[in-house]
Amino acid sequence: MATETQSGLSDHLRGVTVTTIACLAGVVAALASARFVGTAVADAASQQSLLIVVALVLAQFPILRVVGIDISEFGAKDYLYVTFMTFTLWFITFGVLLTEGVAL
């Protein structure tokens, strides 16, 4: 295709892939936080759940490389986007799990 870059992915597919992986990482981080930290009222203040989010943010970049996305082209805006999307999905999902008191 004429719109493919050197990595073999079009700009649209690259963006969709990065967004999907970031959002799924946020949901996985929330589920891991609920599993390992807990969903009780006292667990909501635990900083261990933030460490899980940071670990999932950092784990995404090797995954993106395996999928075929050249992360050497990433700028500050791209790193902030991945971090923001992961944190946002973690925050929403973990907030729902805490509110409902779901035990995993």
N, CA, C and O atoms as a printed pandas DataFrame, in Angstrom:
     atom_number atom_name residue_name chain_id  residue_number  x_coord  y_coord  z_coord
0              1         N          MET        A               1    0.843   -1.185    0.000
1              2        CA          MET        A               1    0.000    0.000    0.000
2              3         C          MET        A               1    0.877    1.234    0.000
3              4         O          MET        A               1    1.991    1.223    0.524
4              5         N          ALA        A               2    0.372    2.274   -0.582
5              6        CA          ALA        A               2    1.130    3.504   -0.677
6              7         C          ALA        A               2    1.219    4.233    0.654
7              8         O          ALA        A               2    2.101    5.072    0.837
8              9         N          THR        A               3    0.332    3.935    1.575
9             10        CA          THR        A               3    0.317    4.660    2.843
10            11         C          THR        A               3    1.106    3.959    3.937
11            12         O          THR        A               3    1.118    4.426    5.076
12            13         N          GLU        A               4    1.763    2.854    3.620
13            14        CA          GLU        A               4    2.516    2.129    4.638
14            15         C          GLU        A               4    3.848    2.806    4.898
15            16         O          GLU        A               4    4.483    3.330    3.984
16            17         N          THR        A               5    4.258    2.788    6.146
17            18        CA          THR        A               5    5.563    3.318    6.517
18            19         C          THR        A               5    6.578    2.192    6.461
19            20         O          THR        A               5    6.247    1.078    6.056
20            21         N          GLN        A               6    7.811    2.469    6.864
21            22        CA          GLN        A               6    8.845    1.443    6.831
22            23         C          GLN        A               6    8.513    0.279    7.749
23            24         O          GLN        A               6    8.911   -0.853    7.476
24            25         N          SER        A               7    7.788    0.538    8.837
25            26        CA          SER        A               7    7.486   -0.542    9.771
26            27         C          SER        A               7    6.409   -1.478    9.235
27            28         O          SER        A               7    6.152   -2.524    9.831
28            29         N          GLY        A               8    5.782   -1.123    8.132
29            30        CA          GLY        A               8    4.759   -1.973    7.560
30            31         C          GLY        A               8    3.369   -1.640    8.051
31            32         O          GLY        A               8    2.400   -2.235    7.580
32            33         N          LEU        A               9    3.238   -0.714    8.975
33            34        CA          LEU        A               9    1.935   -0.327    9.498
34            35         C          LEU        A               9    1.579    1.068    9.009
35            36         O          LEU        A               9    2.427    1.960    8.984
36            37         N          SER        A              10    0.339    1.251    8.626
37            38        CA          SER        A              10   -0.098    2.587    8.255
38            39         C          SER        A              10   -0.162    3.441    9.511
39            40         O          SER        A              10   -0.163    2.916   10.625
40            41         N          ASP        A              11   -0.216    4.744    9.337
41            42        CA          ASP        A              11   -0.286    5.642   10.491
42            43         C          ASP        A              11   -1.526    5.378   11.325
43            44         O          ASP        A              11   -1.482    5.431   12.554
44            45         N          HIS        A              12   -2.631    5.092   10.651
45            46        CA          HIS        A              12   -3.878    4.815   11.375
46            47         C          HIS        A              12   -3.764    3.529   12.187
47            48         O          HIS        A              12   -4.135    3.506   13.361
48            49         N          LEU        A              13   -3.261    2.473   11.584
49            50        CA          LEU        A              13   -3.114    1.203   12.285
50            51         C          LEU        A              13   -2.111    1.318   13.432
51            52         O          LEU        A              13   -2.288    0.693   14.477
52            53         N          ARG        A              14   -1.072    2.107   13.240
53            54        CA          ARG        A              14   -0.093    2.347   14.303
54            55         C          ARG        A              14   -0.765    3.026   15.484
55            56         O          ARG        A              14   -0.554    2.626   16.629
56            57         N          GLY        A              15   -1.570    4.045   15.222
57            58        CA          GLY        A              15   -2.269    4.751   16.290
58            59         C          GLY        A              15   -3.275    3.877   17.011
59            60         O          GLY        A              15   -3.382    3.928   18.237
60            61         N          VAL        A              16   -4.007    3.082   16.267
61            62        CA          VAL        A              16   -4.987    2.181   16.872
62            63         C          VAL        A              16   -4.291    1.126   17.726
63            64         O          VAL        A              16   -4.780    0.783   18.802
64            65         N          THR        A              17   -3.174    0.617   17.266
65            66        CA          THR        A              17   -2.433   -0.386   18.013
66            67         C          THR        A              17   -1.886    0.182   19.320
67            68         O          THR        A              17   -2.013   -0.448   20.370
68            69         N          VAL        A              18   -1.286    1.355   19.264
69            70        CA          VAL        A              18   -0.749    1.986   20.465
70            71         C          VAL        A              18   -1.867    2.267   21.461
71            72         O          VAL        A              18   -1.709    2.017   22.656
72            73         N          THR        A              19   -2.985    2.781   20.985
73            74        CA          THR        A              19   -4.112    3.094   21.869
74            75         C          THR        A              19   -4.688    1.828   22.491
75            76         O          THR        A              19   -4.980    1.803   23.686
76            77         N          THR        A              20   -4.852    0.788   21.699
77            78        CA          THR        A              20   -5.412   -0.468   22.203
78            79         C          THR        A              20   -4.521   -1.082   23.269
79            80         O          THR        A              20   -5.009   -1.513   24.314
80            81         N          ILE        A              21   -3.226   -1.126   23.015
81            82        CA          ILE        A              21   -2.315   -1.713   23.991
82            83         C          ILE        A              21   -2.284   -0.882   25.264
83            84         O          ILE        A              21   -2.240   -1.441   26.360
84            85         N          ALA        A              22   -2.306    0.446   25.141
85            86        CA          ALA        A              22   -2.296    1.306   26.327
86            87         C          ALA        A              22   -3.567    1.121   27.155
87            88         O          ALA        A              22   -3.503    1.050   28.382
88            89         N          CYS        A              23   -4.708    1.044   26.496
89            90        CA          CYS        A              23   -5.971    0.869   27.221
90            91         C          CYS        A              23   -6.054   -0.508   27.871
91            92         O          CYS        A              23   -6.486   -0.625   29.018
92            93         N          LEU        A              24   -5.651   -1.535   27.161
93            94        CA          LEU        A              24   -5.665   -2.873   27.745
94            95         C          LEU        A              24   -4.689   -2.977   28.916
95            96         O          LEU        A              24   -4.964   -3.666   29.898
96            97         N          ALA        A              25   -3.557   -2.298   28.812
97            98        CA          ALA        A              25   -2.594   -2.299   29.919
98            99         C          ALA        A              25   -3.186   -1.621   31.146
99           100         O          ALA        A              25   -2.926   -2.047   32.271
100          101         N          GLY        A              26   -3.980   -0.571   30.947
101          102        CA          GLY        A              26   -4.637    0.081   32.072
102          103         C          GLY        A              26   -5.644   -0.816   32.759
103          104         O          GLY        A              26   -5.725   -0.837   33.987
104          105         N          VAL        A              27   -6.410   -1.556   31.979
105          106        CA          VAL        A              27   -7.384   -2.486   32.556
106          107         C          VAL        A              27   -6.667   -3.624   33.274
107          108         O          VAL        A              27   -7.083   -4.027   34.361
108          109         N          VAL        A              28   -5.599   -4.143   32.682
109          110        CA          VAL        A              28   -4.824   -5.210   33.322
110          111         C          VAL        A              28   -4.199   -4.697   34.621
111          112         O          VAL        A              28   -4.160   -5.417   35.619
112          113         N          ALA        A              29   -3.716   -3.467   34.608
113          114        CA          ALA        A              29   -3.142   -2.884   35.823
114          115         C          ALA        A              29   -4.193   -2.759   36.914
115          116         O          ALA        A              29   -3.895   -2.989   38.086
116          117         N          ALA        A              30   -5.408   -2.403   36.549
117          118        CA          ALA        A              30   -6.485   -2.298   37.546
118          119         C          ALA        A              30   -6.847   -3.663   38.109
119          120         O          ALA        A              30   -7.040   -3.804   39.316
120          121         N          LEU        A              31   -6.939   -4.654   37.258
121          122        CA          LEU        A              31   -7.244   -6.005   37.725
122          123         C          LEU        A              31   -6.118   -6.545   38.607
123          124         O          LEU        A              31   -6.379   -7.211   39.609
124          125         N          ALA        A              32   -4.871   -6.261   38.237
125          126        CA          ALA        A              32   -3.739   -6.687   39.058
126          127         C          ALA        A              32   -3.734   -5.943   40.391
127          128         O          ALA        A              32   -3.422   -6.529   41.428
128          129         N          SER        A              33   -4.075   -4.667   40.370
129          130        CA          SER        A              33   -4.149   -3.894   41.614
130          131         C          SER        A              33   -5.224   -4.463   42.527
131          132         O          SER        A              33   -5.015   -4.593   43.733
132          133         N          ALA        A              34   -6.359   -4.798   41.960
133          134        CA          ALA        A              34   -7.441   -5.370   42.759
134          135         C          ALA        A              34   -7.046   -6.734   43.307
135          136         O          ALA        A              34   -7.413   -7.084   44.429
136          137         N          ARG        A              35   -6.313   -7.495   42.533
137          138        CA          ARG        A              35   -5.921   -8.834   42.961
138          139         C          ARG        A              35   -4.838   -8.804   44.032
139          140         O          ARG        A              35   -4.946   -9.501   45.041
140          141         N          PHE        A              36   -3.801   -8.006   43.824
141          142        CA          PHE        A              36   -2.648   -8.038   44.712
142          143         C          PHE        A              36   -2.730   -7.028   45.850
143          144         O          PHE        A              36   -2.166   -7.258   46.920
144          145         N          VAL        A              37   -3.420   -5.923   45.638
145          146        CA          VAL        A              37   -3.534   -4.902   46.682
146          147         C          VAL        A              37   -4.845   -5.068   47.439
147          148         O          VAL        A              37   -4.870   -4.965   48.665
148          149         N          GLY        A              38   -5.922   -5.320   46.723
149          150        CA          GLY        A              38   -7.220   -5.516   47.343
150          151         C          GLY        A              38   -8.188   -4.404   46.973
151          152         O          GLY        A              38   -7.822   -3.424   46.325
152          153         N          THR        A              39   -9.434   -4.581   47.402
153          154        CA          THR        A              39  -10.477   -3.599   47.087
154          155         C          THR        A              39  -11.186   -3.098   48.331
155          156         O          THR        A              39  -12.286   -2.554   48.237
156          157         N          ALA        A              40  -10.581   -3.271   49.486
157          158        CA          ALA        A              40  -11.170   -2.742   50.714
158          159         C          ALA        A              40  -10.930   -1.233   50.779
159          160         O          ALA        A              40  -10.139   -0.684   50.011
160          161         N          VAL        A              41  -11.615   -0.583   51.694
161          162        CA          VAL        A              41  -11.501    0.876   51.821
162          163         C          VAL        A              41  -10.054    1.276   52.113
163          164         O          VAL        A              41   -9.554    2.242   51.538
164          165         N          ALA        A              42   -9.389    0.555   52.987
165          166        CA          ALA        A              42   -7.999    0.882   53.333
166          167         C          ALA        A              42   -7.055    0.654   52.157
167          168         O          ALA        A              42   -6.011    1.301   52.075
168          169         N          ASP        A              43   -7.398   -0.241   51.256
169          170        CA          ASP        A              43   -6.538   -0.547   50.106
170          171         C          ASP        A              43   -6.545    0.556   49.067
171          172         O          ASP        A              43   -5.649    0.614   48.224
172          173         N          ALA        A              44   -7.517    1.415   49.108
173          174        CA          ALA        A              44   -7.605    2.491   48.125
174          175         C          ALA        A              44   -6.454    3.478   48.264
175          176         O          ALA        A              44   -6.097    4.141   47.290
176          177         N          ALA        A              45   -5.869    3.589   49.440
177          178        CA          ALA        A              45   -4.775    4.527   49.678
178          179         C          ALA        A              45   -3.401    3.897   49.484
179          180         O          ALA        A              45   -2.386    4.567   49.677
180          181         N          SER        A              46   -3.351    2.647   49.112
181          182        CA          SER        A              46   -2.073    1.954   48.962
182          183         C          SER        A              46   -1.318    2.465   47.739
183          184         O          SER        A              46   -1.888    2.635   46.661
184          185         N          GLN        A              47   -0.040    2.703   47.929
185          186        CA          GLN        A              47    0.794    3.162   46.815
186          187         C          GLN        A              47    1.310    2.007   45.966
187          188         O          GLN        A              47    1.902    2.235   44.910
188          189         N          GLN        A              48    1.100    0.795   46.402
189          190        CA          GLN        A              48    1.528   -0.358   45.614
190          191         C          GLN        A              48    0.773   -0.436   44.294
191          192         O          GLN        A              48    1.315   -0.909   43.295
192          193         N          SER        A              49   -0.465    0.021   44.282
193          194        CA          SER        A              49   -1.225   -0.010   43.036
194          195         C          SER        A              49   -0.622    0.936   42.002
195          196         O          SER        A              49   -0.681    0.662   40.804
196          197         N          LEU        A              50   -0.049    2.038   42.452
197          198        CA          LEU        A              50    0.619    2.942   41.511
198          199         C          LEU        A              50    1.888    2.313   40.942
199          200         O          LEU        A              50    2.241    2.557   39.788
200          201         N          LEU        A              51    2.566    1.513   41.743
201          202        CA          LEU        A              51    3.741    0.808   41.238
202          203         C          LEU        A              51    3.355   -0.181   40.143
203          204         O          LEU        A              51    4.108   -0.389   39.192
204          205         N          ILE        A              52    2.188   -0.783   40.281
205          206        CA          ILE        A              52    1.698   -1.705   39.260
206          207         C          ILE        A              52    1.430   -0.955   37.958
207          208         O          ILE        A              52    1.735   -1.454   36.875
208          209         N          VAL        A              53    0.858    0.244   38.066
209          210        CA          VAL        A              53    0.591    1.050   36.865
210          211         C          VAL        A              53    1.900    1.427   36.187
211          212         O          VAL        A              53    2.021    1.315   34.967
212          213         N          VAL        A              54    2.867    1.865   36.957
213          214        CA          VAL        A              54    4.162    2.246   36.389
214          215         C          VAL        A              54    4.815    1.050   35.708
215          216         O          VAL        A              54    5.382    1.184   34.623
216          217         N          ALA        A              55    4.737   -0.112   36.337
217          218        CA          ALA        A              55    5.308   -1.316   35.730
218          219         C          ALA        A              55    4.635   -1.643   34.405
219          220         O          ALA        A              55    5.303   -2.031   33.446
220          221         N          LEU        A              56    3.321   -1.491   34.349
221          222        CA          LEU        A              56    2.605   -1.786   33.097
222          223         C          LEU        A              56    2.901   -0.742   32.020
223          224         O          LEU        A              56    2.946   -1.072   30.835
224          225         N          VAL        A              57    3.098    0.496   32.417
225          226        CA          VAL        A              57    3.475    1.517   31.430
226          227         C          VAL        A              57    4.828    1.161   30.824
227          228         O          VAL        A              57    5.001    1.209   29.606
228          229         N          LEU        A              58    5.776    0.808   31.669
229          230        CA          LEU        A              58    7.118    0.472   31.175
230          231         C          LEU        A              58    7.134   -0.839   30.384
231          232         O          LEU        A              58    7.950   -1.003   29.477
232          233         N          ALA        A              59    6.253   -1.755   30.715
233          234        CA          ALA        A              59    6.205   -3.041   30.008
234          235         C          ALA        A              59    5.620   -2.913   28.605
235          236         O          ALA        A              59    5.809   -3.800   27.773
236          237         N          GLN        A              60    4.922   -1.834   28.339
237          238        CA          GLN        A              60    4.292   -1.685   27.026
238          239         C          GLN        A              60    5.286   -1.456   25.902
239          240         O          GLN        A              60    5.051   -1.889   24.773
240          241         N          PHE        A              61    6.384   -0.788   26.187
241          242        CA          PHE        A              61    7.301   -0.404   25.118
242          243         C          PHE        A              61    7.991   -1.613   24.474
243          244         O          PHE        A              61    8.126   -1.628   23.250
244          245         N          PRO        A              62    8.430   -2.614   25.220
245          246        CA          PRO        A              62    8.914   -3.821   24.543
246          247         C          PRO        A              62    7.807   -4.551   23.774
247          248         O          PRO        A              62    8.055   -5.140   22.722
248          249         N          ILE        A              63    6.589   -4.504   24.311
249          250        CA          ILE        A              63    5.464   -5.140   23.615
250          251         C          ILE        A              63    5.199   -4.427   22.291
251          252         O          ILE        A              63    4.955   -5.071   21.271
252          253         N          LEU        A              64    5.248   -3.106   22.312
253          254        CA          LEU        A              64    5.051   -2.346   21.075
254          255         C          LEU        A              64    6.140   -2.675   20.060
255          256         O          LEU        A              64    5.870   -2.758   18.862
256          257         N          ARG        A              65    7.355   -2.859   20.532
257          258        CA          ARG        A              65    8.454   -3.200   19.636
258          259         C          ARG        A              65    8.220   -4.574   19.009
259          260         O          ARG        A              65    8.487   -4.769   17.824
260          261         N          VAL        A              66    7.720   -5.530   19.804
261          262        CA          VAL        A              66    7.447   -6.878   19.288
262          263         C          VAL        A              66    6.323   -6.849   18.257
263          264         O          VAL        A              66    6.357   -7.581   17.268
264          265         N          VAL        A              67    5.333   -6.001   18.496
265          266        CA          VAL        A              67    4.194   -5.903   17.580
266          267         C          VAL        A              67    4.615   -5.290   16.245
267          268         O          VAL        A              67    3.945   -5.492   15.232
268          269         N          GLY        A              68    5.709   -4.552   16.238
269          270        CA          GLY        A              68    6.195   -3.986   14.984
270          271         C          GLY        A              68    6.142   -2.485   14.921
271          272         O          GLY        A              68    6.221   -1.907   13.837
272          273         N          ILE        A              69    6.011   -1.839   16.060
273          274        CA          ILE        A              69    5.969   -0.380   16.094
274          275         C          ILE        A              69    7.347    0.121   16.488
275          276         O          ILE        A              69    7.915   -0.304   17.494
276          277         N          ASP        A              70    7.874    1.025   15.686
277          278        CA          ASP        A              70    9.197    1.582   15.930
278          279         C          ASP        A              70    9.077    2.676   16.987
279          280         O          ASP        A              70    8.657    3.793   16.686
280          281         N          ILE        A              71    9.445    2.353   18.218
281          282        CA          ILE        A              71    9.300    3.329   19.291
282          283         C          ILE        A              71   10.452    4.319   19.318
283          284         O          ILE        A              71   10.438    5.255   20.118
284          285         N          SER        A              72   11.447    4.136   18.464
285          286        CA          SER        A              72   12.514    5.130   18.382
286          287         C          SER        A              72   11.986    6.436   17.779
287          288         O          SER        A              72   12.604    7.489   17.928
288          289         N          GLU        A              73   10.842    6.357   17.101
289          290        CA          GLU        A              73   10.210    7.550   16.531
290          291         C          GLU        A              73    9.342    8.284   17.548
291          292         O          GLU        A              73    8.840    9.370   17.258
292          293         N          PHE        A              74    9.159    7.705   18.736
293          294        CA          PHE        A              74    8.313    8.313   19.748
294          295         C          PHE        A              74    8.960    9.593   20.269
295          296         O          PHE        A              74   10.167    9.661   20.502
296          297         N          GLY        A              75    8.117   10.598   20.441
297          298        CA          GLY        A              75    8.547   11.829   21.075
298          299         C          GLY        A              75    7.929   11.916   22.458
299          300         O          GLY        A              75    7.294   10.971   22.926
300          301         N          ALA        A              76    8.115   13.040   23.102
301          302        CA          ALA        A              76    7.559   13.237   24.444
302          303         C          ALA        A              76    6.041   13.105   24.425
303          304         O          ALA        A              76    5.445   12.555   25.351
304          305         N          LYS        A              77    5.426   13.610   23.374
305          306        CA          LYS        A              77    3.961   13.547   23.264
306          307         C          LYS        A              77    3.464   12.104   23.222
307          308         O          LYS        A              77    2.437   11.784   23.823
308          309         N          ASP        A              78    4.175   11.245   22.527
309          310        CA          ASP        A              78    3.777    9.835   22.438
310          311         C          ASP        A              78    3.911    9.133   23.781
311          312         O          ASP        A              78    3.028    8.370   24.172
312          313         N          TYR        A              79    5.007    9.385   24.491
313          314        CA          TYR        A              79    5.193    8.773   25.809
314          315         C          TYR        A              79    4.144    9.273   26.792
315          316         O          TYR        A              79    3.615    8.496   27.587
316          317         N          LEU        A              80    3.844   10.565   26.740
317          318        CA          LEU        A              80    2.795   11.110   27.611
318          319         C          LEU        A              80    1.435   10.526   27.268
319          320         O          LEU        A              80    0.628   10.274   28.163
320          321         N          TYR        A              81    1.170   10.308   25.994
321          322        CA          TYR        A              81   -0.106    9.727   25.573
322          323         C          TYR        A              81   -0.266    8.310   26.109
323          324         O          TYR        A              81   -1.316    7.965   26.652
324          325         N          VAL        A              82    0.773    7.485   25.959
325          326        CA          VAL        A              82    0.712    6.109   26.446
326          327         C          VAL        A              82    0.517    6.098   27.960
327          328         O          VAL        A              82   -0.298    5.337   28.480
328          329         N          THR        A              83    1.263    6.939   28.661
329          330        CA          THR        A              83    1.142    7.011   30.118
330          331         C          THR        A              83   -0.240    7.487   30.529
331          332         O          THR        A              83   -0.841    6.925   31.445
332          333         N          PHE        A              84   -0.749    8.509   29.868
333          334        CA          PHE        A              84   -2.064    9.054   30.209
334          335         C          PHE        A              84   -3.173    8.035   29.963
335          336         O          PHE        A              84   -4.046    7.853   30.812
336          337         N          MET        A              85   -3.146    7.380   28.827
337          338        CA          MET        A              85   -4.193    6.407   28.519
338          339         C          MET        A              85   -4.156    5.222   29.481
339          340         O          MET        A              85   -5.204    4.743   29.914
340          341         N          THR        A              86   -2.971    4.752   29.813
341          342        CA          THR        A              86   -2.854    3.639   30.749
342          343         C          THR        A              86   -3.362    4.057   32.123
343          344         O          THR        A              86   -4.146    3.339   32.744
344          345         N          PHE        A              87   -2.916    5.218   32.596
345          346        CA          PHE        A              87   -3.342    5.687   33.910
346          347         C          PHE        A              87   -4.849    5.917   33.950
347          348         O          PHE        A              87   -5.504    5.552   34.926
348          349         N          THR        A              88   -5.396    6.511   32.915
349          350        CA          THR        A              88   -6.829    6.824   32.891
350          351         C          THR        A              88   -7.669    5.552   32.949
351          352         O          THR        A              88   -8.620    5.475   33.727
352          353         N          LEU        A              89   -7.329    4.559   32.137
353          354        CA          LEU        A              89   -8.098    3.308   32.165
354          355         C          LEU        A              89   -7.910    2.576   33.481
355          356         O          LEU        A              89   -8.846    1.953   33.981
356          357         N          TRP        A              90   -6.699    2.642   34.055
357          358        CA          TRP        A              90   -6.479    2.049   35.377
358          359         C          TRP        A              90   -7.339    2.753   36.416
359          360         O          TRP        A              90   -7.996    2.099   37.226
360          361         N          PHE        A              91   -7.340    4.068   36.399
361          362        CA          PHE        A              91   -8.082    4.854   37.379
362          363         C          PHE        A              91   -9.582    4.549   37.323
363          364         O          PHE        A              91  -10.215    4.343   38.359
364          365         N          ILE        A              92  -10.136    4.521   36.136
365          366        CA          ILE        A              92  -11.570    4.256   35.980
366          367         C          ILE        A              92  -11.907    2.830   36.404
367          368         O          ILE        A              92  -12.843    2.612   37.174
368          369         N          THR        A              93  -11.145    1.860   35.903
369          370        CA          THR        A              93  -11.443    0.464   36.202
370          371         C          THR        A              93  -11.220    0.150   37.677
371          372         O          THR        A              93  -12.049   -0.519   38.294
372          373         N          PHE        A              94  -10.123    0.619   38.249
373          374        CA          PHE        A              94   -9.840    0.361   39.651
374          375         C          PHE        A              94  -10.852    1.085   40.534
375          376         O          PHE        A              94  -11.246    0.572   41.582
376          377         N          GLY        A              95  -11.273    2.277   40.110
377          378        CA          GLY        A              95  -12.309    2.995   40.858
378          379         C          GLY        A              95  -13.622    2.231   40.896
379          380         O          GLY        A              95  -14.277    2.183   41.937
380          381         N          VAL        A              96  -14.011    1.642   39.794
381          382        CA          VAL        A              96  -15.229    0.835   39.755
382          383         C          VAL        A              96  -15.080   -0.396   40.649
383          384         O          VAL        A              96  -15.991   -0.744   41.401
384          385         N          LEU        A              97  -13.931   -1.042   40.558
385          386        CA          LEU        A              97  -13.693   -2.233   41.382
386          387         C          LEU        A              97  -13.696   -1.882   42.878
387          388         O          LEU        A              97  -14.217   -2.642   43.694
388          389         N          LEU        A              98  -13.117   -0.739   43.228
389          390        CA          LEU        A              98  -13.128   -0.313   44.629
390          391         C          LEU        A              98  -14.535    0.040   45.099
391          392         O          LEU        A              98  -14.932   -0.304   46.212
392          393         N          THR        A              99  -15.276    0.721   44.252
393          394        CA          THR        A              99  -16.638    1.137   44.617
394          395         C          THR        A              99  -17.543   -0.069   44.850
395          396         O          THR        A              99  -18.342   -0.096   45.785
396          397         N          GLU        A             100  -17.402   -1.049   43.992
397          398        CA          GLU        A             100  -18.253   -2.238   44.095
398          399         C          GLU        A             100  -17.710   -3.262   45.071
399          400         O          GLU        A             100  -18.415   -4.205   45.428
400          401         N          GLY        A             101  -16.468   -3.096   45.511
401          402        CA          GLY        A             101  -15.880   -4.045   46.458
402          403         C          GLY        A             101  -15.694   -5.432   45.884
403          404         O          GLY        A             101  -15.842   -6.429   46.591
404          405         N          VAL        A             102  -15.373   -5.498   44.608
405          406        CA          VAL        A             102  -15.191   -6.765   43.927
406          407         C          VAL        A             102  -13.942   -7.455   44.467
407          408         O          VAL        A             102  -12.880   -6.838   44.556
408          409         N          ALA        A             103  -14.062   -8.705   44.819
409          410        CA          ALA        A             103  -12.916   -9.475   45.290
410          411         C          ALA        A             103  -12.419  -10.378   44.164
411          412         O          ALA        A             103  -13.171  -11.196   43.635
412          413         N          LEU        A             104  -11.165  -10.226   43.809
413          414        CA          LEU        A             104  -10.583  -11.053   42.745
414          415         C          LEU        A             104   -9.652  -12.082   43.316
415          416         O          LEU        A             104   -9.069  -12.869   42.570
